[in-house]
Amino acid sequence: MPPMHRLACLLIALCACSAQEARLRLATTTSTENSGLLAKLMPAFTAATGIEVDVVSMGTGKALATARNGDCDLLLVHAPAAEREFVAAGYGIERTPVMQNDFVLLGPPLDPARVDGMQQAADALRRIADAGAPFCSRGDESGTHIKEKELWAAAGMQPSGSWYLSLGQGMGQTLTVADELHAYVLADRGTFLSRHGRLALQVLVQGDPLLRNPYHAIVVNPARHRHTQVANARRLVAWLTGPEGQRRIADFEVSGRRLFHPVAQAEPPGAEVQPLPSPPPPERGGLYREGLSTAVRLLFSLDERVLDAARVSLLCSLAALLLAMLAGVPLALGCGRNPGRAGRVFLVLARTGMAVPTVVIGLLLYGIFSRAGMLGGLAVLYSPAAIIIGEFFLALPIVIALGAEAFAALDWRTERTARTLGAGPMRVRWTLLREAGPGVLAAHLAAFGRVVSELGIAVMLGANIAGHTRTMTTTIAMETQKGMFGFGLAVGFLLLLIALALNLLAALWRSRVV
């Protein structure tokens, strides 16, 4: 057997062995992951049992959707009403209390709504709304978001307005945004304590019975998904609720403070719902059929959320592209027509900039525009302006590098002829731009495609605020994380239609020029 064939067989055998190893996929909330608890628990469980645990961290809503699709074996979540509905529908079995902590209402030290020390969280939320003080909501159908909606319902309110900022983010990022904007926010105590000392936010309301936060483990029903690792899932549940797991949960502290308390109290009698008969296994391709149906309905009904995301994306992308054109085309012309040593160095830098990941640009600009950054006083962070600035730095290297190639490819006699005919410097530049038009247009289309489809800058600098900085890409990521596959498809199709329309217009323009 040839050496390459032997190597291929060895790799296949290794993959097969790896697939047969004892593994378990746990879908859990961002609070258990962000707090650092699972990083302490899972290695100890693996050492005791030999079972590797792949932790997938997401909001409770997405975790439940993941389990419905059979993409995990076990849940560890904290939304009792949604959990009971999940079990009653036959998707989960053996819902077991594991631990608890509580939610706290956080706010800036100045406390503009004057809610510090209030006993009822619902009353505090009502006062925040009356004051129009900024409030950051996770907005991601997580356990925390579900609890927040319960509290608003208890307050008899449906929050809306410019003061209410729905982010569609995990708990950690939501805390960061609230801290930067001096906003109020509901958080689980564990995640807040894990970041204590890095935030200016303070605990203002706590101790309300409505703020209790129990965590339950739920095994995915093997009658629904036959591949579920039931035995391994049960072993993890038994370990978490046994003496060793409970001791480690109780011992887990950050800065000398306990984040979770082992074994949440049992729910009141009658809280559990008798499971219904298990539904049949899902049909293959059913996710796409249902998603496509939802996407078509949303597009043809001109859903406001889809249009808002498209509006923000196009506004930011086109503004960034315009700025990149104004700054980049003159530089591309200079580098393309006069490629001296400085021009070659500049082109190398531009081509390097084309390969920089968007999250790096977002990180660097975040450090500048953050409240503690060099330009924090401008209050640009988490606004469309911040996204435009970030996307400008993303588009500029593309316009320069590809535009310079288009100018360099021109026949030098074009420029000489224009000068001979008495054209001034501006007229010569305009002539060169017309001649290099198709190539320059292609550079701008490439730049637009990069900025309109980027995700890192929009999340880090815009914070994904609904109706304000939520773009199409952040909407796709957020709705998919929430389990709303059809909504994500609708926005994705709209993004494709925009790209198709722009390229058709470009092709029409080229045909007329040629």
N, C-alpha and C positions, 0 to 999 in steps of 0.2 A: 504494500500500500504506500503511495507517495507520502512524503512528510506532511504536505499541506492537508491531505485527507485525514491523516492520523491526528493532526492538530484539531481539525474540525470535529472529529469524533470525540476527542478529549473534551473540547469545549461543550459539546452537546451533553456529554455524560455529566460534566460538572454542573451544568444548568439543571439537569434532571435531578441530580442529588440535592441541589440547593432547593428545588421546588418541593422535595419530599421532606425537608427538615421541618421540625415542629415550629410552626409560626402562627401568629394570631394577629389579626388586624383590629385595633381598637379605635373607634371613632369617638372623640371626646371634645369637650369645650375648650375654648382658648384659655379660660381661666385656670384649668388644671395644668395646662401646658405652660402658659406664660408665668405662672407663679413659681415654677420649678419643681412642683410636687412630683410629677410623673418621672422626671429625671432622677429622683431619689427612689421611687417605688419600683419602676420596671426593671432596672438592673438587678435588684434584690430578688424579684420574682423569677427572673431568668436564671439567676444563680441557683435558686432553690429547686426549679423544675426543669430547666433546660429548654423552656419554651421561649422563643424570641417573640417580642411584641412590637409590631409596627404601629406607631401612634400617628393617627391622622387628626390634626387639631383644626377645629372649625366651630362655627356657631351651632347651637343645639338644633336649630331648624335645618341646617344643612346636614348635620350628623344624622338626624332622623330620616331625611331624604336619602342619604347615602345608604342607610340600613334598609330602607324600603327597596332600593335597587339591588340589594345583595352585595354591596361593595365593602362590607365590613362584617365582622363576626360578633362584635360586642360593642355596646354603647355605655358611656359614662357621662350622663347629662343631668341638667338641672332645670327642667320645665315640667312640673308634675302633671298639669292638665294635658299638655301635648304628649307626655309619656303614656298617660292612661289611654288616651285616644289611639296611640300607636299600638299598644298591647291589645286593646279591644278590637282593632281592625285585623288582628292576627299576624302582624309583622314581627312581634317580639314576644318573648316568654320570660318568666322568672325575673320579674322586676324586683330588685333587691336594694334596700337602703345601704349606703356605704359610709357617707360622711355628711357634714353640713358646715356651712358658715352663714354669713348673712350679707345682705346688701346694705350699702351706705350711700347717703346722698352727699356728694362732695361739691364744694364750691370755692370761689376765690376768697382770699383772706378778707377783702373789703366787704364781702357778702352784701351786694347792693339790694337784694330782695329781702334782707333781714329774716332769714329762716333759721339761723343758728340756734340750736337748742329746742326746736319744735319737736313735739312728741309724735305727731302724725305725719307720715311722709306725704300722704295725699294733700293735706292742708299746705304743706311746704311747696308742693308742685303748683298748687293753685296760686299761691302768692308769687312764685317765680313768673308764672304766666301773666298775672296782673301787672307785674312790674316790667314785663317785656325784657327781662334779663336773658342773656344768651344761655341756651341749654343744648348740650350735645347729646344726641341719641345715637346708639349703635346702629339702629335702623336695619338690622340684618337678620331678624327673626331668631336671634339667639335666645338663650334662657334669660339673659339680662334684659334684652329688648322686650321679651314677652312679659317679664315682671314689670318693666316700666309702663307698658300699655295697661296692665292691670291697675297700676297706681293712678294713671291718668283717668281710667274708667271710674275708680273709686272717688276721684276728685270731681267727677261729672264733667270732664272736659275732653275735647278732641284737639290736641295741640296743633297749631299751624301759625304761620307767619315767619317773618325774617329772623325772629329771635330763636326759632326752633330749628336746629341744625341736624338733619338726619344724614349720617355719615356712611352707613353701610360698611363699617370697619370692625375689626376685632377690638377686644377690650383695651389692650395695650395702646394701640394707635388712637383710640377714642380718648383715652386719658391724656395722651400727649397733645391732641388737638384742643381739648377742653382747657388744659393748662396754658397753652399759648394764647387762647382767646379769652381767658378769664371767665370761663363759662361754668355753669353747673352741669353735673353729670351723675348718673346712677352707676355704681360699680359694685362688683362683689368685693368683699373686704380682703380676700386673699390676694387678688391681683393688685389692689391698691397698696397693701402692705409690702408686697414684693417690690414696689417701686417707691416706697416711702423714702423721703430724703432727696429724691430727684424731681419731685413735683412741688409746686407751691399750693396745690389744692389741699383743702382741709375737710375733715369729716364734720358736717354740720347737722345732719339728722341721722340718728341710729336708734336701734332698740325697738322700733315699731314691729309688732308681730307680723305685719304684712311683709316685712323685709326678710323673713326667714328664707333660707336658700339651701334646700336639701338636694343631695346628689344621689342618683340611683344608677345601678348597673342593670342593663337589659340585654339578654341573650337574643340574637337574631333567630327567628323561628326557622328551624330546618325544614319544616313542612312547606315553607314559602321558598326557601333557597337551600337546595340540598347540599351545596358545597360548604355550608356554614361549619366552622370548626367548633362544634358544640362542646365536645369534651374539653378542649383547651380553654374555651370561654368560661366554662363552669369552674375549671381549676383556678383561673384568675379571680373570678368572683369569690370563690371559697378562700383564696389567699388574702384578698383585700378585706374580707369581712372576718377573717380569722385573727388569732392573737398577734401574729407577726405583722400582718398588714395594718391592723388597727393601731398597733404600737408605733409603727413607722409614721402613720398619718398624724398621730398625736404628737410625735416628737419633731415633726417637720416645722421649723421656725425660720423666720427671716428677721434679722436684727433683734433677736430675742423675743419675737412675737409669734404666737401660734397662728397659723393661717386657716387650718381646718380642724374640725372636731370629729372624731370617729363615730360612725353609725348615727345617722340622722334618726330622730324620733319617729316612731311609727305614725303613719297618717291616721286621722280619725276614722272610726268604723264607717264603712260605706263608701270610702273614697275610691277604692278599687272598683273597676268595672269588669264584669265577667267577659272573658275573651269570646269573640265571635268565631265561627268556624273559619279555619284558615283559607284565604283565597287561593286560587290555583296559581302555580308558578307563572311568572311573567313571560309573555311571548317575546321572542327575540325580535329586536327592531321596534318594539313597542315604544321605547323612549323617544325615538326619532319620529314615529308617526304622531304621537301625542304632542311632541314639541313643535313639529311642523304645523299642525292644526292650530296650536296656540299662537305661533308666530304669524301665520297668515291673518288670523283674527285681529291681532294687535296692530298689524301694519295697515289693514284696510279700515280699521276703526280710528286710525290716526291717534293712537294712545298718547296721552299727554306726556307720560314719563319717557316714552321713546323719543318724542319730538324734542323734549327738553334736553335730553342727552345729545341729540344730533345738533341742536342749536349751540350748545356750549362747545362741543367738539369743533364745529365749523368756525365759530367765532375765534376760538383760541388758535386753531391751526392756520386759518387764513391770515390772521393778524401776525402770527409768528413768521409765516412765509413772506408776507409783505416786507417786514423788517429785514428778513434775511436777504430778500431781493435787493433792497435799497443799499444794504451794506456789502452784500456778497458779489453782485455783478461787477461793480467797478474793480473790486479786488481780483475777480476772476479774469477780467480783461487785462489788467496789468500783469498778472502771472502768465497768462496765455500768450500775449503778444510780446512781452519783454522778459523772457525766462532767464534772468540773471541769477546770480548765486542767491540773493535774497529771495527772489521769486521761487526758486527750487526749494529752499528751506521752508518757505511759507506753504508750498504745496504739500510737502511732507507732513507738516503739522496739520493741514486741513484733512489729508487722507487718514491721519491718525485719529483726528476727531470724528471721522465717519464711523470708526470702530468702537468708540467709547459707549459702554452700556448706558441706557437712559437712567438707571438707578444711580450711577456715579454722578451724572449731571445733577440729578435731584438731590443727592446727598450734599454735594458742594454748595449748591444754592440754598439748601435748607440751613446750612451752617452760617450763611451770610444773612438770610432774611429772618431767621429765628429771633425770638424776642431777645435772646442773649447774644445774637450775632452782631456783626459790624454794622449792618443796615436794618437792625430790628426796629428802629424807631419809625421806619417808613410804613409799618403795618401792612406789608405786601403779602406776607405768608397766608396761605389758604384763601387765595382770591384768584379770579381768572387772570389777573395781571401776572401773578407768580407763574402760572402755567405757560402764559405767552412768553415770558422771559426764558423759562426753561426750554421750551420748544424752539425758540429762536437760536439758542446755542446748539440745539440738536440739528436744525436745518442749515445753519450757516456753513459748516464744513462741506456739506453735500453740494450746495450751490457753488461754492468756490472751486472745489476740486473738479466736479463734472463740467462746470461752466468753463473753467480754464482749458480743459481738453477740447471743448467745442471751439473756443477762440483760437487755440493753437493749430487746429486742423484747417483753418482758413488759408486760402491762397494769399501770400503776402502781397501779390500784385493788386489785390483789392484795395488795400490801404494806400499803396503808392499811387494808384489811379485817382482815388478820392483827393489826395493831397495835390496831385497835378492839376486837377480841375478847380483848385482853389478852395476846397472845403476846409473850414476851421477845425480846431480840435474837437469841439462838441459834435460837429457834423460827421467827422471821421468816426468817432465812437458810435454814433447812431448807425452809420453805415455798417460797421463791423457787427453791431448787435443784430441788425436785420439779417445779415448774411449767416450769422451763427445762430439765428433764431431757433431752428429745430433742436439743436443740441442744448441750448440754454433752457428751452421749454422742458426738454427731457430731464434736465437737472432739477428744475423746480417741481416737476411731477414726482420725481424720486424723493425729493425733500418733503413734499406734502404727504406722500405715502408713509414716510417714516414718522412724521409728527402726528398725523391723525390716528395712527395705530399704536402709538406708544402708551405704556401703562405706568411705568415707574415714576415719571415726572408728575403725572396727573395725581397719583396717590400721595406722593411725598410732599408736593408743593400745593396741591389743591384740596387734599383731605376728602375728596369724594362727597361734598356737601350737596344734597339733593336740590335741583333747580338753580344751583349757583356755580359749583365747580365739578359736577358729576358729568363725565364725558361718556362717549359710547363704549370705550374700552373698559373703563372702570365699572360701568353698568353691566357689561357682559360678565366680568369677573365676579361682581357682587351678587348678581341674580343667580349665577350658576352655583356660587357658594351657598346660597339660600335654598338651592334645589329647584329654582325656577328655570328649567332648561329651555322651555319655550320662549320665555321673555328674552333670554340671552340670544337665542336664535333670531328673534325678530330684530334686535339691534344689530346682530352680525350681518343679517341680510341687508339692512339699510346701509351699513358701512360698505358692503360690497357694491351696492347700487350707486353710491356716491363715487366710489373709485371707478366704476365702469363709465359713469356719465362723464367724469373728467377726462378719462382716456379717449372716449369717443369725440369729445370736443377738441382735444389735442390732435387727434387723427384728422379731423375735418380741417383744422387750421393748417396742418402740414400739407394736406392735399391742395389747398388754395395757394399756399406759398410756393409749392413746387410747380 
